[in-house]
Amino acid sequence: MQSFPVAGKSVLVTGAARGIGAEIARRLHSEGARVSLVGLEPELLAALADELGERARFSTADVTDAAALEAAVRDTVEEFGGIDIVIANAGIAPPTTSVSTIAVADFERTVDVNLYGVWRTVKFALPHVIESRGHIVLVSSIYSFFNGALNASYAVSKAGVEQLGRAMRVELAQHGVTVGVAYFGFIGTDMVETAFARPSAALLRKAFPAFLTRPAPLGTATAALLRGIEHRSPRIITPGWVRLALVLRGPLGGLDRILAADRRVRAAVEVAESA
Ligand SMILES: NC(=O)c1ccc[n+]([C@@H]2O[C@H](COP(=O)([O-])OP(=O)(O)OC[C@H]3O[C@@H](n4cnc5c(N)ncnc54)[C@H](OP(=O)(O)O)[C@@H]3O)[C@@H](O)[C@H]2O)c1
């Protein structure tokens, strides 16, 4: 495994105002990295930059806004002298509902933030990461290969992120750049808390063994991310059971038939569609 210490490195993190993005920025900063916090909420980003002090800066940018994102990258390079590591983390969860009932705008917004937002982030940062022969992390999910019932736009976007990462990993190898894809199960953040509070999501969870949907502490995701970056790992996987699920992803696809017939899944779809 290659060793890639983060001390002194310039790291750009999107979705850094809260959740996994904010926490990994804290971890990286405590290891001596310079962190550029990019996100939607200037007050939260400014408060985090203040909390961290030296070696932290922020830019307000929506990852669906190419010009704002390009400016965030440019400002980071101007202040830090380059970019060594990018963590394309910003993401949203759509309303928990079916493909039949989700609003067109909600479906497309999810893909725009979660997939095209990641694409724009890496596209603009790439020349700088190539220059530094650095590392890129794309935050995907178990939904890149799990069935996305009542969460289709999210699953579509995360499957796309995985493919983007795999292609880049091969293309960038000759430039000395490494690419990691993060496969997180459920992690205890605002995103999951909000989604799990919905009645249809609560019903859907009953169709799965409890351990699969029990949120892991935020620290497990950020510890895995830090380890993955320090070793330029191609895959960042947590909690542990996700590793087995990844190995079995082919056969697991056969469970769609069982899910389609499960009365709890059917009840969840009914509740979602009648909400
Ligand atoms: N939590 C999980 O179980 C889990 C599992 C697998 C993958 N993930 C992925 O991990 C990443 C982080 O999620 P999280 O759980 O930390 O969620 P979170 O607590 O909701 O944080 C997401 C962050 O992304 C920001 N964001 C959303 N849309 C944005 C946009 N258009 N432009 C810029 N920033 C934007 C949010 O801004 P606001 O502060 O304005 O909301 C927030 O700061 C996401 O990509 C998510 O899909 C999470």
Ligand as a Chemical Component Dictionary entry (heavy atoms), coordinates in Angstrom:
data_LIG
# 
_chem_comp.id                   LIG 
_chem_comp.type                 NON-POLYMER 
_chem_comp.pdbx_formal_charge   0 
_chem_comp.three_letter_code    LIG 
# 
loop_
_chem_comp_atom.comp_id 
_chem_comp_atom.atom_id 
_chem_comp_atom.alt_atom_id 
_chem_comp_atom.type_symbol 
_chem_comp_atom.charge 
_chem_comp_atom.model_Cartn_x 
_chem_comp_atom.model_Cartn_y 
_chem_comp_atom.model_Cartn_z 
_chem_comp_atom.pdbx_ordinal 
LIG N1  N1  N 0  -25.118 9.345  5.652  1  
LIG C1  C1  C 0  -25.139 8.204  4.973  2  
LIG O1  O1  O 0  -25.674 7.176  5.413  3  
LIG C2  C2  C 0  -24.480 8.119  3.628  4  
LIG C3  C3  C 0  -24.309 6.848  3.080  5  
LIG C4  C4  C 0  -23.711 6.742  1.828  6  
LIG C5  C5  C 0  -23.283 7.858  1.171  7  
LIG N2  N2  N 1  -23.481 9.082  1.743  8  
LIG C6  C6  C 0  -23.048 10.236 0.987  9  
LIG O2  O2  O 0  -22.147 10.983 1.764  10 
LIG C7  C7  C 0  -22.187 12.340 1.341  11 
LIG C8  C8  C 0  -22.364 13.230 2.569  12 
LIG O3  O3  O 0  -23.617 12.925 3.145  13 
LIG P1  P1  P 0  -23.984 13.208 4.667  14 
LIG O4  O4  O 0  -24.588 11.983 5.198  15 
LIG O5  O5  O -1 -22.844 13.847 5.353  16 
LIG O6  O6  O 0  -25.196 14.232 4.440  17 
LIG P2  P2  P 0  -25.482 15.667 5.083  18 
LIG O7  O7  O 0  -25.202 15.651 6.535  19 
LIG O8  O8  O 0  -26.834 16.028 4.599  20 
LIG O9  O9  O 0  -24.379 16.582 4.388  21 
LIG C9  C9  C 0  -24.384 16.810 3.003  22 
LIG C10 C10 C 0  -23.654 18.103 2.723  23 
LIG O10 O10 O 0  -23.688 18.349 1.304  24 
LIG C11 C11 C 0  -24.123 19.683 1.104  25 
LIG N3  N3  N 0  -24.790 19.882 -0.158 26 
LIG C12 C12 C 0  -26.007 19.419 -0.546 27 
LIG N4  N4  N 0  -26.302 19.856 -1.772 28 
LIG C13 C13 C 0  -25.258 20.639 -2.170 29 
LIG C14 C14 C 0  -24.987 21.377 -3.321 30 
LIG N5  N5  N 0  -25.858 21.434 -4.341 31 
LIG N6  N6  N 0  -23.825 22.056 -3.406 32 
LIG C15 C15 C 0  -22.944 22.022 -2.377 33 
LIG N7  N7  N 0  -23.145 21.347 -1.240 34 
LIG C16 C16 C 0  -24.302 20.643 -1.131 35 
LIG C17 C17 C 0  -25.102 19.909 2.226  36 
LIG O11 O11 O 0  -25.360 21.282 2.354  37 
LIG P3  P3  P 0  -26.400 21.807 3.483  38 
LIG O12 O12 O 0  -25.547 21.976 4.677  39 
LIG O13 O13 O 0  -26.948 23.049 2.937  40 
LIG O14 O14 O 0  -27.444 20.747 3.660  41 
LIG C18 C18 C 0  -24.359 19.283 3.394  42 
LIG O15 O15 O 0  -23.424 20.169 3.922  43 
LIG C19 C19 C 0  -23.340 12.441 0.339  44 
LIG O16 O16 O 0  -22.844 12.375 -0.974 45 
LIG C20 C20 C 0  -24.152 11.207 0.656  46 
LIG O17 O17 O 0  -24.922 10.791 -0.454 47 
LIG C21 C21 C 0  -24.052 9.235  2.956  48 
# 
loop_
_chem_comp_bond.comp_id 
_chem_comp_bond.atom_id_1 
_chem_comp_bond.atom_id_2 
_chem_comp_bond.value_order 
_chem_comp_bond.pdbx_ordinal 
LIG N1  C1  SING 1  
LIG C1  O1  DOUB 2  
LIG C1  C2  SING 3  
LIG C2  C3  SING 4  
LIG C2  C21 DOUB 5  
LIG C3  C4  DOUB 6  
LIG C4  C5  SING 7  
LIG C5  N2  DOUB 8  
LIG N2  C6  SING 9  
LIG N2  C21 SING 10 
LIG C6  O2  SING 11 
LIG C6  C20 SING 12 
LIG O2  C7  SING 13 
LIG C7  C8  SING 14 
LIG C7  C19 SING 15 
LIG C8  O3  SING 16 
LIG O3  P1  SING 17 
LIG P1  O4  DOUB 18 
LIG P1  O5  SING 19 
LIG P1  O6  SING 20 
LIG O6  P2  SING 21 
LIG P2  O7  DOUB 22 
LIG P2  O8  SING 23 
LIG P2  O9  SING 24 
LIG O9  C9  SING 25 
LIG C9  C10 SING 26 
LIG C10 O10 SING 27 
LIG C10 C18 SING 28 
LIG O10 C11 SING 29 
LIG C11 N3  SING 30 
LIG C11 C17 SING 31 
LIG N3  C12 SING 32 
LIG N3  C16 SING 33 
LIG C12 N4  DOUB 34 
LIG N4  C13 SING 35 
LIG C13 C14 SING 36 
LIG C13 C16 DOUB 37 
LIG C14 N5  SING 38 
LIG C14 N6  DOUB 39 
LIG N6  C15 SING 40 
LIG C15 N7  DOUB 41 
LIG N7  C16 SING 42 
LIG C17 O11 SING 43 
LIG C17 C18 SING 44 
LIG O11 P3  SING 45 
LIG P3  O12 DOUB 46 
LIG P3  O13 SING 47 
LIG P3  O14 SING 48 
LIG C18 O15 SING 49 
LIG C19 O16 SING 50 
LIG C19 C20 SING 51 
LIG C20 O17 SING 52 
# 
